[in-house]
Amino acid sequence: MSTPHDILRTALNSIAPYYPGKFPQESGAPTWPAIRGTIVSRQNDPDQCGGGLLTSDTVRVQIDVCAVTYTAVEGIMSSVVTALDALTNPQVLREPGGFDAWDAEAKVHRMSADFLILQSTPI
């Protein structure tokens, strides 16, 4: 079974490099643009196949897009939303809200949005 990060990497890696949890910094500053996914919460709902498995959790993930220009961040986030909206198995829904900010330390623009990955089959 695919993990939430596998699902996101497959859907988003063609837009910009996707990293689970953190941007790589072991060999210096990350290369921009880049996308980071952070699992914020998991909820296990009963489904047609039972329950209790990590592969059937509803997962809320925060997607952060970073790029050198604000225009690039907007375009990449738009592509992220389009790519995730197109998924049907599992379905991915955008949560209300999100934010954008300037990261003074990394010297990049950042835009964030939350999504729900619905891995279960509702009863």
Secondary structure, DSSP 8 states (H G I E B T S, - for coil): ---HHHHHHHHHTTTS-EEESS---TTSS--SSEEEEEEEEEE---BTTBS--GGG-EEEEEEEEEESSHHHHHHHHHHHHHHHHT-BTTEEEE-S--EEEEETTTTEEEEEEEEEEE-S-B-
